[in-house]
């Protein structure tokens, strides 16, 4: 198994935005020093759930800041992007990273962020398909005239998309999905998928579907191997010297994370008490499936079970809910020093490229 550092810092107010961004940049540099394999960034707008908002712009900075690491999106919200601009920016990032980028894409879900960009949330899946189709066609276009149209954009490209991608025929594109049919279809494209941590049965089903598709993909065996390596899942993780200490020191920040999480998903602001009262099942499921909190031994045991399902890459989300920077760095250090070595032999070796 190998691990990525997931960056999605929740803002604690406009006066702290700059500090939060500076802290996650320091955490990213430290992740490279500690042996993490990738940096993952996401895209959210207008709610406290995320501080930096623009994943494409941050990715360009991280490409220079952490040049040895892979760089991934989990996820870029495709319906709010212009398809030609997105194709160009993805190719530029592919060049800047020498092919070490995974363009994770999804349809999004937050009604607040959709409204901010003039997109009807109810049409997000349709718009995703339209936009993704144009992006793939743009990447395949070599020269001459290329006309395109979606519900939101239309245009006529005379020439080619510049720059071309480093990886041919286009950068790796990972789809975020919870549906086995989509996982299988994306595997048949010869591309990775990004999975939700909804329990072992769900992950097993999704991996099997993706593998069925990947077996039919008309791509080289080396690409299939690398795609398996970068099919990933994200967990909210906190490590301390003991289980009790980890739960005690992380609980207030996890609670704040769940408040921000539900606001980003629904557009409705609630206090922690209201979330606990009105969404008790969600809180329980999140604690059981999406969080791994404890001593190095406990965290390693949980992740070993994940790796034995066939997951090769795990995104580690520790800078959440306003967790203090020093606490994040301590958890990050414990994870790298005492968890990662216990899991090095789980699964195949990570790709070298």
N, C-alpha and C positions, 0 to 999 in steps of 0.2 A: 504494500500500500504506500501511497504518497499523499501529501497534504498541501492544501492551498490556504492562503490567508485571505479571508473574506472581509471586505471593507464596506460597511454600511453604518456610519456613525449617526446616531440620532441627535438632533440639535437640542440643546437646552435653552435656546433663546438666541436672538440675532446678535447680541453682544458677545456670544461665545462661538459663533460660526467659524471665525478664523482660527481659534484655538483648536476646535475639533478637527479641522482639516489638517493643521500642522501636526497634531498628534497621530492621525492615521498615516500620514506620510512617514513619520518616524517609525511607526509600527511596521510599515511595509519594508523599509530598509532593514529593520531588525529581522523580519521574516526571511529575507534573502540570506542574511548572515547565519541564521539558525538552521537553514537547510530545508525550508519550505520549498515546494516546487513551483508554485504559481501564486499570483495575486488575482483576486476576483473582485470585480466591482459591479454595482447594480445601478438601476435608474428609478428614482422616485422624485416626485415634485410636489411642492406646496404644502406638505404636512411635516411635522417634526420627525417623521420616520427616516429622513435622510438629509444630510447637510450639504453635499456637493452637487447633487442633482444631475449634472452633465457627465455621463460616464465616458463619452467619446473624448471630451476635452481632458478629463483626468487621466484617461488611458495614455494619451500622448505624453503627459508628464511622467507617468509611472514607467513608460517604456525606457525613458532616459535614466530615471532614478534607480530602477532595479533591472539592469540589462540582462542578468543571467536567468531571470525567472520567466516562465510563461505568464501570459496575461489573458484574463477571460472576463466576459460579461455574463452576469447572472442576475438579471437579464437586461438587455436593451428592449425598450417597449416600442416595438416596430410600428404600430399604427400612428404614432405621433411623429414619425420621421418621414422626410422626403426621400423617396427610394433612390434617386440618383445621387443625392448628396450622401446618403448612407453608404452606397456602394463605393463612392470615392473615398470616404473617410475610412471605411473598413480596409480598403486596399492600402491606403497610406499607413495605417497601423500595422498591417501585415508586413509591409516593407520595413518599417521602423523596428519591428521585433524579429525580422528575418524568419518569418513564418511561425513565430511562437505566440500566436494569438488565437483565441477561440471566441468567435463572435456568437455569443449566446443571445438568442432572440425569443421573445414571447409576445403574447397579445395584450399583456397588462390586465389590470383589474380595477384599479382605483378610480372611482367616479370623479373625484376631485381633480386628479391630474389629467384625466381625459377631457374634462370640461375646460380646463385651463388652456388646452391646445385646440379647442373647438371640435373635439371628436365625441361622437355619441358612444358611450360605453357599451350600449347594447349591440353596436356594430363592430366591436373590436376584433372578433374572430374573422369576420369577413374582410375587414381592412388589413389584418395581418396577412391573410392569404394573398390579397391583391398586391400588397407592398412587397412581400417576399418573392412573388413571381417576377415582378419588375426588377428587383435586385439581382436575382439569378440570371435573368435575361441580359441585364446590363453587364454583368461579369462575363457573360459569354460573347458579348458583342466585340468584334475586333476593330472594325472601321466602317466608314460609310455613314448611312443614316439609320437611326434607331428611334422609332416612335413608340410611345407608351401612354397608357391612360389607366388611372384608378378612379375611385369615387371622389378622391380629394385632389389628385394631381394629374396633369397631363403635360406632355412636352415632346420635343424632337431634338435628339442628340445628333449633331453632325460631327463626326470624328470618332474618338474612342474614349473610354473611361481612363483617365490618367490620375495616378499611376496605375499600371497593371499590378496585380497582386504578386507577392513573392512566391506564395504557394500556388500551384496550378491545379485545376483551372480557377480556383478562388480560395479564400481563407477557409479554415475550418468553421463551420456554422453549426452550433449546437442548439437544438430546440428544447426549450423548457416545456415539459408536458406532464400531465398526470393520466393521460389516456393511452392504453396499450396500442391502439390502432395507429396513433400518431408516432409512437415510439418505433413501431415496426416500419412504417413508411419512411421515417427519417433514417433508420438503419439501412434501408434499401438504397438511400442516396449515398451511403458511405460516410455518414456524419454522426457525431456524438449526440447524446441527449443529456439533459440536466434534469435530475429527478427530485421529487419532493420526499422528505423523510416521513412518510405516512405508515410506517411499520414494515416488518420484514415480509409479510405476505404481499403487500403492494409492491415493494421493491423487487421481489422475486418475479412477480408477474411482468413488471415493466422491463426488467433486464432480459427475460426470456423473449418478449416481443421484439425488443431491439435486436437481439442476437438472430432471431429468425430473419429479420429484414437484412441485417448485415451479411448473413450467409449468402444472400442473393445479390449483393451489391457488386457492380462491375468496376471494382477498384482493386489496386494491388493488395496483396496480403499484408504488406508492411503498413499500409494505411488502415486496414481493418484492425491490426494489432494496436496501433496508436489510438484509433477511435475508441477501442475498448478501454484503454488507459485513461482517456479523458471524459468518459461517461461518468458523471459525478453526482454527488448529493451534498447538501449543506446541512450542518447541525449548529445549533447554538451551544457553545462549549465554554465551560469554566473549570479550571483545574486549581486545586489548592492542596495543602499537605494532607488533609483528611477530608472525608465525605462531609462531616458535620461543618467544618470550616468553610468548605466550598459552598454549601447550601446557605449558610448564615451570611456570608459576605456578598453573595451574588443575588440573593432573593430580592432586595429592593430594586435592583437594576433590571432583573428579569420581569418583575411586575410592571415597571415603566415601559419596558419593551413591548409587553402585551397590550398596554394602553395605546401606544403608538401604532402597533401592528393593526389593531382593529380599526383605528381611525383611517389609516392608509387604505384599508380594504373597503370600508363602508362609507367614509366621508363623515361619520358621526363621532363627535367628541364625547368621551365618557371618562369618569374617574376610575381608579382602580377598583373601588368598591362596586361601582356599577358594572364593570366588566365581570368581576367575580360573581355578582348576583345574576346578571342577565345572560352570561356566556360561560356558565360553569363547565359545560361539556367541552367547549373549546379549550378552556384553560387546562382541564385534565388531559385532553388528548395532546395538547402542545407539550405539556410536561412529560408525558410518557414517550412520545414519538420524536419530538423535534429538539429536545434538550439533552445534553450529556454533561452532567455536573458531578464532580467528585474528586477523589484522590487520583493520582496517576494510575494506580492499579485498577480502580473502578472505570475510569475513562478508557483505558486500554482494553479492558474486557468488553465494554460496550462496542467499541470500534472494531475489535476483532470479529465480533459477530456480524457486523456490517460487511467487513471484508470477505468473510466466508460466504456471503451471498453472491459475491462476484464483483462488488464495488472496488475499484482500484484507486479512486481519488475521492477524498473528502475535503470539502471546504469548511474551514473552521471559523465560525463567527463568534468573536469574543468582545468586540468593541461595540456593545449594544446597550441600549437603555441608559446611556449616560454613565456607564462604568468608568470610574476614574482611570486615567492614563497609567498610573503606576500599578494599579491592580491588573489592568490588561497586560502590561509588559511582564508582570510576574507570572500570570497564567500562561502567556505565550512561551516564556522561558521554561516553565515546568513541562509544558506539553512537548516542546522540542527536545528537552534533555531526558525526560523520563517516560514519555508516552511513545513518541515516534520510534525509538530504537526497539521497543517491544513488538512493533508491528511490521518491521522491515521485511520479514520473511513471509508475510501474508500475501498471497497472490504472486503474480509475475513481476519481474523487474520493471521499473519505470523506463519509458523510452529515452534514448539518447539522441538528441538532434540539436 
